[in-house]
Amino acid sequence: MVCVEARTKTIAVSDYDLGATVTSGQAFRWRKQGESWVGIVYGRWVRLTPGDSKMIAEGAQPSEDWNWLTHYLQTDLDLGEVL
């Protein structure tokens, strides 16, 4: 039996534009489905749904460690420091 909680992850974000990120030309094959974006990251299917100061990630397979996704999306990057 698959635990639904292990297939979803809430990622806290600040000043993050998911649509701009996945359509920037640096990422490919993302498809918009309603309010969500669906794509493949490191061979894993994922649906990303933006919200207020958060993003909900849903995977096809359970994952206890979502660092692969936060690294890919660079959600820990402080753009204020970079710019």
N, C-alpha and C positions, 0 to 999 in steps of 0.2 A: 504494500500500500504506500502511495506517495503522499508525503506530508505537504499540504498546500503552502504552509508557511515557508518551507524551505525553497519553494519555487517563486516566492515574491520577496522583494526587499524595498524598503523605503529609504531613499537616499536624500539626505538633507543637502539643499543647494542654496546658494545665494547669488543673485545677479547672474543667473544662468539661463540662456536661451537655447533650449533643446533643438528647436527647429533650425536655428541658425547653425548650430553645431553639426547636425547630421546632413545639412545641405550645403556645407561650406566648400565643397570641392576636395576636402581632405578625407572625407568619408564617402563611401559609395554603397549603393544598393539598399538604402533605407527607403521604406514605403510608408506613406502616411495612411493611417486607418482611423478615421474619426479624429479624436483628439490625441491619439497615440502614434508612435513611430515603431515600426517593426523592422528588424534587421538581424544580421548574423555578426557576432563579435567573437573572435578567436574560435570559430567553429560552433558557437552556441547561439541558438535562436533566442531572441529577447524582444519583448515588447516594453517600450518606455512610455509612460504617461506622465506629463508634467502636471504639477500642482503648485499651490502657493508655498514657496520655500522648500519644496520637496519634489522628488520624482519617484514614481512607483515603477520598479523593474519587475517584470515577470519572465521567467525562463521556462522552457519546455522541460528541462531536467532540474531536479533539486540541486541546490548549491548551498553549502554551509559558509563558503568564503566568496564574497562578491567583489574582492579586490580587483579581479580581472576586469570588471566593468567600470569601477570607479577610476581605475588607472586609464582605461581606454577613453573615458569621457572627461578625464582630468577634473573631476568634481571637487578635488581638494585644492586646486590651483587658485590662488588669490590674484585675480586679475588686477586689482588695485596696485599690488606690489609689482606686477609685471609691467603695467603701463606707466 
